Amino acid sequence: MRRRGLLAVASLTAASTFLAGCSLFTSLPDKVSTDQRIAGLSTTGLDLQRPVEVRWDSHMVPWITAETDDDAAYTLGYVHAYLRLGQMEIARRLAAGRLSEIGGVLAADIDETIRIIGYYRGTKEAYEQLPPATRAWLDRFTDGINTYIARIDDLPHEYKLFAFEPEPWTVYDVMAFGRLAGSDVNWLTGIGMLALTDRPDWPTIWAQAMEFNGGAVPSVAMGEGAEEQQNAVRLAALLDMIGAHARSGSNAWAVNGERSASGKPILATDPHLGILAPNVWLLAGLKSPSHEVVGMMPAGLPIFGLGRSRHMAWGATNLRARSSDLVDVTALPDTAYTVEKETVQVRFGFDRDIERKVSPYGPLITDSPLVTDAKGRRIALRWIGHLPSDELTAYIAGAQATNIAEFQQAFENYAVPGLAFIVATASGDIAIGTAARLPRRPLETPRDLVTPLPDAGDDPWAAVVDATDLPWIVNPERGFVASANNQTARASVPLTLFDTPPDRITRLNEKLAAAQDVDRDFMAALQRDTYSLSAVFLRDAIVEAALRADMAASVPARLVAWDGQYEIDSKAAVLFEAMQSTMAPMVYAALGESDVFDVIRRWSWFRYKLAADIRRLTPEQIRAILPAASAAASGADAEFATWGEMHRLQLRHPLANAPILGKRYVFADVAAGGSNETVMKSSHNPTAERHATTYGSQARQINDMADMDANWFVLLGGQDGRMNAEGFADQMPLWQRGDYIQIPLSRAAVEETFTTVTILKPKD
């Protein structure tokens, strides 16, 4: 569904652009070196108090040294815009529901839905409540973006492609983009499930979802009519666009000094997001009076989401926190709603006037032309992200913290997305902790996807818990901490709804429990681990079924002996995927549950569910299924020499699926290891054909707390957002071979590594 959604986005954008004047024929930028790109940055007459030094390494990573915090924030905004303005503008328009202004009529339904969700909702109130220092930081970051926009003479390709002019940014644009990145996995999943709720087997589907606690249910149920089909594709496109920016996955772990080679903690993390070019992350270093930090910044946001200071390093994974509800508000009278009116501007089409109905529990999501509740209910989206919170101060204060207690306290007013933090300190501590703002719900499994109106005086949302109330575990006896989107620990309120399978966290715990003398090489190897627990579990179920049916010879010997590794050169992984993808629909057809298969085949827990259902088959049913599965395995065996030939990693802009010219937006196509729930995650649908992963591990970080300069990062792709620039994809070879870029903290090491110097000068 994720791949289909991205394809739909690209096709939608491409088709509407052709209709709007064939601007896709805009040429790609000429090739340009990193030195040329750095030399092209305007350096004089800037709105600075003092000169600012920006040092660059060979991969175009900036290390900024400023004499004032105001100048530091301004320079970050200026550099972000220089490196990623085209990417930032598309993300801003997505968050604002303004895609149809450039894409035309086919994007209007998506824009209307985005505006109903309301990423800008509450941003004005949240801005007014910011502490003065944070407000100044955000103001100056936005000023830096706008200074670059005002001076730009060569527009990014995205602007030329869609033929639109740059516009100034507001602080609310930055904050809304942060809300987009904090989108709740639960409502992203739940909105797609609404169309299933009138099925006779819905109670069973929901019970199984809760039993497996398990994620990635289909984004949308396809309707029967042409209009329903079209809306379903658009909804899939919308949810995937949001999901590509939201932090819905990741791994993070740390070991203490007793387990490390250096005698100090060492930390590793790798976020999971949409695999796109440019990368969602931007690498940077920064020093000013109040800041000294290196790490990964979301392009367009003035925070270090993952990083390292002198005192500590932090990684994080999405908790999949229960920060939202879908509420049945059908019983509310019309007078209970506030109506907000606005106009969606449509390029080369008629503008659309829309009305957003907002209930006391949130916007009416079923007013969207793309969201259908099969029971015809009015359903409101109740989301913590609509309420004022302060993620900016949390990240700023977290990067300034000197110990774990200060880091936890920094996230008191943090809300979305709910995160499990892994923290390691230079003083020797490690910790895993929860940062979120959650309603005080009872500790029980929800009875249904949609919740009823709360009883008067008994609303779980009347009070919330925050990071200071939620679990933080410091220096556990086992000597390590790890997270892979699982719950951090039991809490006083339910933490998650749609959790992930145990594959990654089990593998991490297993490897770390046996580890000693851990160093960067160990961490790097673990980040590239390709073992799949669920694949072995399902393989064993297939072998067991074959034995019950006296058809053991139907399962290839290489598959029986397979170690569960999805290495690039694996042959058995090809056999397994071919057998799985062929058997699955036949299993559910034999059980009379093809409709169930349509629902569960995209669950993260799919392999565990399929294994359980294979065990329900009779020997006769197994004998009817296995020959076709064996034939599929033989066919794949003949077509693909290795898993890497079948499973590809493509570095691609979302426009890569556009008709005629899409190929020019594929910037790399290489063999890839990993699979859906391996530590090195590279997701894909069950298939016996050549395919490309579109979601998974796309950045890496390792920090050894024994040395303030021992900080290594790498992006899948590159640092520069300008297509055809040397720095656009130059980290791809590093990524493939498991290598990294060092981003030190000490001045001497910075000068040695970041040798190209740019001085930004204030106005005379």
ROVO-361862 format. One record per residue (C-alpha): x, y, z. Coordinates in steps of 0.25 Angstrom, whole numbers, plus 5000, padded with zeros to 4 digits. Layout:
# residues N
XYZ ...
This chain:
# residues 764
500050005000 501150095003 501850074990 500450084983 500150214990 501550284986 501250234972 499850304973 500450434978 501450434967 500450404956 499450504962 500550614962 501050574948 499650574942 499250704947 500550764944 500450724929 498950774929 499550904935 500450934923 501450824923 502450884932 503050754935 503950774922 504750874931 506150824930 506850764942 507950854947 509350844942 510450764949 511150854960 512250824969 512150834985 513250954984 512351024973 511151004982 511851064994 512451174986 511051214981 510451244995 510351394997 511151445009 511051595011 509951695016 509251595024 508351625036 509451585046 509951645059 511351585057 512051505046 511751365046 512751255042 512151135034 513151025031 512850915021 513350775020 513450695007 512050645007 511550795009 511150775024 511150915031 511850935044 511351075049 512051165060 511251285064 511551385075 510151405078 508951305079 508151405070 509151395059 509251245061 507751225058 507751315047 508951245040 508251115042 507051165035 507851225024 508651095022 507451005022 506851085011 508051085003 508250935004 506750895003 505751005000 505050924989 504850814998 504450905009 503450975000 502750844996 502650805010 502050935015 500950935004 500650795008 500450835023 499650955018 498750885008 499250964997 499650854987 498550884977 499151024975 500250954968 499750824964 498350864959 496950804961 497350664964 498050704977 496850784982 496250664990 497550644997 497650795000 496250795006 496550675015 497850735020 497150855024 496150775031 497250705039 497750845042 499250845044 499250995046 498150975057 498751035070 500051085065 499651225068 499351195082 500551105083 501451215078 500951315088 501251225099 502651195095 503751245105 504351375100 505651305097 504951195088 504151305081 505351375078 506051255073 504851215064 504751365059 506151375055 506151235048 504951285040 505751415037 506851335031 505951255022 505351385017 506651455015 507051335006 505751344998 505851494996 507251474990 507051354982 507451374967 507451224962 506151154967 506151014972 505650914961 504350884969 503951034967 504351034952 503650894950 502350944956 502551094951 502251164964 502951274971 503551274985 502751324997 503251375010 503151275022 502451305035 502751245049 501351175047 501851105035 503051045042 502151005054 501150935045 502250855038 502650805051 501250765054 501250695040 502550615045 501750585058 500550515051 500050405060 500150265054 498850225061 497950325053 498750305040 498350155042 497050175047 496550265036 496850165026 496050055034 494750135035 494250075022 494349935028 493549955040 492149905034 492749775030 492149655037 493549605041 493949745046 493849705061 494849585057 495749685049 495849775061 496049665071 497149615063 497749755062 497749765077 498249625079 499449645070 499549785075 499949805061 500149925052 500149945037 498649905034 498249945020 498250095018 496950085010 495849985006 495649994991 494250024987 493449954976 493050074968 494050164959 493850284969 494150204981 495350144974 495850284971 495650334985 496250214991 497550234983 497550384987 497350345001 498550255000 499350364994 499050455005 499350365016 500650325009 501050465007 500850495022 501450365026 502750395018 502950515027 502450455040 503450385049 502650245049 503850155051 505350145056 506350065064 507150125076 508050055086 509250085095 510150005104 510850045117 512350055119 512449915124 512049865111 512749965102 514249955097 514450105101 513950085115 512850195113 511450175107 511250165092 509950195085 509350165072 508050205065 507450195051 506150255048 505150195038 504450285029 504050295014 505250265005 505250394997 506250484990 506550584997 506650515010 505750565021 506950595030 508050695029 509350685036 509950805043 510850845055 510650975063 511351055074 510751185080 510751235095 509551145098 509751025088 510850925085 510250805077 510450725065 509450635058 508250615050 507250725047 505950715040 506050805028 505250925031 505250915046 506150985056 506450865064 507450745066 506450625066 507650525068 508950575072 510150595082 510550695091 511850695100 510950635111 510050535105 509550475092 508150435089 507450345079 505950325078 504850235072 503350255070 502550205082 501350195073 500750265085 499150275087 499150425085 497850425077 496450365077 495350355066 494150395073 492650375069 492050505070 490750475062 489850505074 490350645075 489450755070 489850845059 489950955069 491150885075 492050915063 492851035060 492951055045 494151105038 494151155024 495251165014 495651144999 496551044993 497151114981 497251014969 498251044958 497551044944 496251004951 495151064959 495451104973 494751014984 494051084996 494050985008 493450985021 494150915033 493250875044 494050865057 493350795069 493750805083 494550675081 495250725068 495050745053 493950655046 494950565038 493750495031 493450625024 494650595016 494350555002 495350445003 494950385017 493750295018 493150235030 492450105025 491350125036 491150275032 491550335045 492050465048 493450445053 494350545059 495850545060 496350565074 497850585074 498750645084 499450705073 498350805071 498650865085 499750955089 501050885093 502550925092 503350825084 504350935081 504750975095 504850825098 505850795087 506650915090 506650895105 506950745103 508150775095 508650865106 508450765117 509650715125 508950595131 507750495129 506850565139 507050695132 506750635119 505450565124 505050705130 505350775117 504150695110 503050725121 502350815111 502650725099 501450655092 501550595078 502050505073 502150415085 503550365085 504450265093 505750325095 507050255097 508050345104 509550325107 510450425115 511850455116 511850425131 511450285128 509950275129 508950205119 507450215119 506150185112 505050285114 503650325109 503350465104 501850485100 500650555105 499550455107 498050445112 497850375126 497150265119 496850135128 497850015125 496949935116 496849895102 495949985094 494649915090 494649975076 495350065066 494350185068 494050225082 492750285087 492550415093 493150425107 492150425119 491950555126 493050575137 493750455132 494650495120 496050425120 496450555112 496150645124 497550615129 498850575123 500150515126 501550565121 502950515120 503150545135 502050445138 502450335128 503450225130 504950255130 505850145133 507350185136 508550095137 507849955136 508549835142 508649775128 509649885123 508849925111 507549995106 506849975093 505550015086 504949975073 503550045074 503149955085 502650005098 503750055107 503149995120 501849985127 501250115130 500050175138 499250195124 499250115111 500450155103 500150095090 499050045081 499649995068 500949935072 502049865064 502449715063 503549665072 504549635061 505449765063 505449775078 505649625080 506849635071 507449755077 507249695091 507949565087 509149625081 509349735092 509149635103 510349555097 511249675094 512549715100 513549815096 512549885087 513149985078 512750065065 512949945056 511949855065 510949965065 511049985050 510949835047 509649825056 509049945048 509149865036 508649735042 507749655032 507149545041 505649525041 505049455052 503649455046 504149405033 504749285040 503449265048 502649255035 503649175028 503649075040 502049075039 502149045024 503148925026 502248875037 501048875028 501848805017 502148695026 500748675031 500348665016 501448565013 502048675003 503348705010 504048704996 503148814991 503948915000 505348944994 506448895002 507149025002 505949085009 505848985019 507349015023 507149165022 507749245033 506649355032 507649455027 507249555016 508649575011 508849634997 509449504992 508449414999 507749314990 506849255000 506149395003 505649394988 505049254990 504349295003 503749424997 503249354985 502649234993 502049335003 501449424993 500849304985 500349234997 499649345005 498449374996 498249224994 498249195009 497149295011 496349244999 496449105004 495949155018 494849235011 495449365017 495949435005 495249565010 496149545023 497349535014 497049665008 497149735021 498249665028 499249645017 499849785020 499949765035 501349775041 500949645048 500449575035 501549465035 501049425049 499649425045 499849345033 500749245040 499549225050 498549205039 499449105031 499349025043 497849025042 497948955028 497548805026 498648715019 497748715006 497748875006 499248875008 499448774996 498548864987 499348994991 500848944991 501048914977 500749054972 501649114983 502749014979 502649054965 502649204968 503949174976 504549104964 504149224955 504749324964 506049244966 506149244951 505949394949 506749444961 508149404965 508049474978 507149544988 507849674983 507449654969 506049644973 506049744985 506549884980 506850014987 506550134979 506850274982 505750344976 504950474976 503450454977 503250494963 504050374958 502750304955 502250414946 501950374931 502950394920 504050464929 504050394942 505250314940 506150444941 505650454956 506250314959 507650354964 508150214968 507650074967 508549974975 508349834981 507849844995 507849755007 506849745018 505349735019 504049775026 504449755040 505949735040 506849835048 507249885035 505849915031 505449925016 504049895015 503249835003 501949765000 501949614998 502449584984 503149484975 503549604965 504649704965 504249824974 504849944981 504749974996 504050114998 504150115014 505150085024 506550115030 506950245023 507950305033 508950255043 509650305055 510750255065 511350325077 512450275086 512350365099 513850335102 514250445092 513450565088 513950555074 513450405072 512150445065 511750375052 510650395043 510150365029 508950395021 508350305010 508650404999 509350535002 509350665008 509050754997 507550764992 507950824978 507850714968 509050674960 509950744970 511150664975 510650664989 509250614985 509550464986 510950454990 510650385003 510050264996 511350184994 511650215009 510250155012 510450035004 511749995010 511350035025 512250155026 512050285032 512350435033 513050485045 512450615051 513350645063 513150745074 514550795078 515050925071 516350855067 515650735060 514550825054 515650915047 516350785042 515150725036 514350845032 515350915023 514551005014 514151135021 513051225018 512951355027 511551415027 511651565029 510551665035 510151785028 511051905029 
